[in-house]
Amino acid sequence: MSTHTEFTQTDVPDEGTNDVYATSVADEQAAEGAHVFNAAGGDWNDLVDEATSLGEERIVVNMGPQHPSTHGVLRLILEIDGETVTEARAGIGYLHTGIEKNMEYRTWVQGVTFCTRMDYLTSMFQETAYCLAMEKLLGITDQIPERANVIRVLMMELSRINSHTVCLGTGGMEMGATTVMTVAFRERERVLRIFEMVTGLRMNNAYIRPGGVAQDLPPGAIDALREMVPQVRRGLGELEALMNENPILKGRTVDVGVLDLAGCMALGITGPVLRSTGLPHDLRKLDPYCGYETYDFDVVTRTSQDAYGRLRIRIDEMYESLKIVEQCIDRLQADEGPVMVEDKKIAWPAQLALGSDGLGNSLDHIREIMGTSMESLIHHFKLVTEGFRVPPGQAYQAIESPKGELGCHLVSEGGTRPYRAHFRDPSFNNLQAVAAMCEGSQIADVIVAVASIDPVMGGVDR
């Protein structure tokens, strides 16, 4: 017997029925002249005979959830007719981490270490969206030091390069272009080395904090950034030479995964997928945050509406990110200043240092806190263990992540923990486009279409 469930409509059973679960309900329904629906199993042989009698041959293939072309634990259910995909559905939830629920049981500052782990390629964006929403609730948006905002922009644009290089590298590898992956990941390593120098970690940095950033750039960071920018720009030129006019790559991506503007608007699609339809939708321009309105950069669009257009958009966006990074470097070198809000009831008191135990609190800073006064020590203890209180209310903050609109909705009851923290991750929304992009195309085109969406399941199954 199979587990197939077949629903059959029958009249209300007689009084002598021995269905102990539905007897009383059936009596009530009989009085109203209703019907009872019984669920019964079906034999696989009967199902095969039924499908055969229809004269149709349908094959359902599970692509994933552990498949090298599904960008993690994404399950694609494909119904195929020969090599043609007649139906495509995305099955999510296999990587569910419960990050949003966990944040309700941690202090506001501890929430940073959770949300940074959602989309592990865009950690800085999640941290920034979360902190900006929290700063709205605290009413300190205008009190964030200028240097902190510049550092936030710097780290976000480096993260954009990090995300796009992984997208292009893995996408190229899935199409058999291994050299594209090695070049893209080489450039990504240059960015990750900067992250490690500044934050102590390559990924999941927890560097953006409520009120500013965890610490200022360390000595030598400006020089390392100035050295890195031309190297990455040269690497992007190599990627362009490998990909832009490659006839094999264009044969695999041109007119593949097509989704027009109407489809994007109907499904709530944002990011490079939306900009490939010609619409210059970028929150850095439309609803600036962190001072983006003061930077000189262009919003990249194309009109091809296909996977090739999205590829070209991501390459061009990395060049624009490098332009913003150079402007950030100049500003950081010209002006010194604090990187954390002045309000000591909110400002995180840590001062990180590289010691024998790895990255931790500076011993000199700890001696200063413990030796200043008993009140200073108590304040430090309460701020770290209990956290600060956020006034009751709710706030939403949207920013432009590499994959589209990333939103954070926070609700506070006035306590030291969020009542609710919810994120609008662009990968979650953009995955809705799988059916529209893939149905009617070839199986091989499904891989290209999904790669052009650039989903990361850590953000989807948060």
Beta strands, then each sheet from edge to edge (+ up, - down):
strand 1: 5-10
strand 2: 36-41
strand 3: 59-63
strand 4: 75-81
strand 5: 84-91
strand 6: 208-209
strand 7: 212-213
strand 8: 352-355
strand 9: 358-361
strand 10: 393-401
strand 11: 404-412
strand 12: 420-424
sheet 1: 1+ 2-
sheet 2: 3+ 4- 5+
sheet 3: 6+ 7-
sheet 4: 8+ 9-
sheet 5: 10+ 11- 12+
end
